[in-house]
Amino acid sequence: MAKKVFVSGCYDLLHSGHVEFFQQASRYGDLYVGIGSDATYLEYKHRKPMFPQEERLFMVKNIKAVKDTSIRDKGKGLEIW
């Protein structure tokens, strides 16, 4: 069974640096990515994201290096994986 690797972020304005980060992280095991919810983004960045959480989820989920992803709210656990 492969190790599970977890990373999280907002990934608004997804760019090549994010993709490279995912590729490198996936070398350590199956990569699971937490996407900051719109509410979490607003709390940390003090503005609304450019892309809504569902669109950011779709983009990250479709990166080859990513095994699975979910929208995360501040303080929520990792029970789904």
Buried (B, 14 or more C-beta within 10 A) or exposed (E): EEEBBBBBBBBBEBEEEBBEBBBEBBEEBBBBBBBBBBEBBEEEEEEEBEBBBEEBBEBBBEBEBBBEBBBBEEEEEEEEE
